[in-house]
Amino acid sequence: KTLKEGVYRVDGSVPMDEVVELIGDEARVTDNVEIISAIKAAKSSPVNFEDLDGIKEALNVTLGQAFRPTSKIYTNDNGLQFLDTLIDGNNRPLLAPSPPEPMKMVLAVGPTTVPIVVLPNADFPNLTQGIPFIVGDLNEGFVLWDRRQITLVNSKTASVEGYNAFEQGGMLIRADERADYTVRDANAFVLGYIAPNA
């Protein structure tokens, strides 16, 4: 398992629950970045989807009945913008809120709708070839070895990189997390892209 560490400088007046929430957010971002790296390593030659038909083919043929029913489409902010421009033959958008959960988006892909998960461009940057899309079931594709524990150690007297917690009335917090990411089934997902001008 991989040990990940982070040191946080905190003003002494910040409530500890806010600090824990910040560290939890950082851990989630780290998980996203590590999983994307593992996906890129497992799928070193991304598929050129070209357009929505390529995504449909990935769902219907490549993933098929084994993974299509539980698949999602993962993309970045640029991918969301691209999907948001797609319309059907009656000028209706293909991207819409999910009826049971209006804060989540789904994409009409043929006769089915597929949930969309959008990650920030900073966490999931464009591939060299274009806008990235991961299509599949990442719960089947990956195992996140996470003990669900983050160890926090704090000090009001320590100093690091020119910051002295005692002199500046703050606190230094070190967060240690043990986690690892391994591919369980590389057939459960497809990494692809759509060129911006496609």
QUILIN-V382118 format. One record per residue. N is the residue number from 1. PSI is psi in radians with two decimals (* if undefined). Layout:
n=[N,N]
psi=[PSI,PSI]
This chain:
n=[1,2,3,4,5,6,7,8,9,10,11,12,13,14,15,16,17,18,19,20,21,22,23,24,25,26,27,28,29,30,31,32,33,34,35,36,37,38,39,40,41,42,43,44,45,46,47,48,49,50,51,52,53,54,55,56,57,58,59,60,61,62,63,64,65,66,67,68,69,70,71,72,73,74,75,76,77,78,79,80,81,82,83,84,85,86,87,88,89,90,91,92,93,94,95,96,97,98,99,100,101,102,103,104,105,106,107,108,109,110,111,112,113,114,115,116,117,118,119,120,121,122,123,124,125,126,127,128,129,130,131,132,133,134,135,136,137,138,139,140,141,142,143,144,145,146,147,148,149,150,151,152,153,154,155,156,157,158,159,160,161,162,163,164,165,166,167,168,169,170,171,172,173,174,175,176,177,178,179,180,181,182,183,184,185,186,187,188,189,190,191,192,193,194,195,196,197,198]
psi=[2.63,2.33,2.17,2.35,2.64,2.48,2.27,2.34,2.19,2.35,2.45,-0.33,-0.08,2.23,2.53,-0.56,-0.56,-0.66,-0.78,-0.69,-0.74,-0.79,-0.66,-0.72,-0.74,-0.69,-0.69,-0.77,-0.75,-0.77,-0.82,-0.82,-0.74,-0.71,-0.73,-0.71,-0.72,-0.63,-0.81,-0.62,-0.65,-0.50,1.31,-0.26,1.57,2.58,2.38,1.75,-0.45,-0.89,-2.92,-0.54,-0.58,-0.66,-0.72,-0.76,-0.69,-0.74,-0.89,-0.63,-1.01,-0.87,-0.66,-2.84,-0.31,-0.67,-0.30,-0.76,-0.44,0.20,2.74,2.88,2.11,2.32,-3.05,-2.99,-0.65,-0.67,-0.68,-0.77,-0.74,-0.86,-0.57,-0.26,-0.16,2.36,2.76,-3.05,-0.28,0.34,0.45,2.44,2.46,-0.37,2.21,2.82,2.56,2.20,-0.79,-0.41,1.47,-0.31,-0.14,2.61,2.59,2.67,2.27,2.00,1.65,-2.37,-0.01,2.87,2.48,2.28,2.52,2.32,2.14,2.21,2.62,2.58,-0.60,-0.58,-0.53,1.30,2.81,2.58,2.88,-0.64,-0.40,-2.79,2.26,2.52,2.29,2.14,2.16,-2.94,1.70,-0.33,-0.59,-0.49,-0.50,2.70,2.20,1.87,1.67,2.15,0.04,0.56,2.30,2.18,2.22,2.32,2.20,2.75,2.39,0.08,-0.17,2.87,2.58,2.38,0.82,0.02,2.08,1.92,-0.71,-0.88,-0.54,0.16,0.53,-2.74,2.52,2.32,2.24,2.26,2.22,2.28,2.36,2.10,2.70,2.80,2.08,2.61,2.23,-0.82,1.77,-0.24,-0.09,-0.08,2.74,2.27,2.20,-3.05,2.80,2.18,2.42,-0.55,0.27,*]
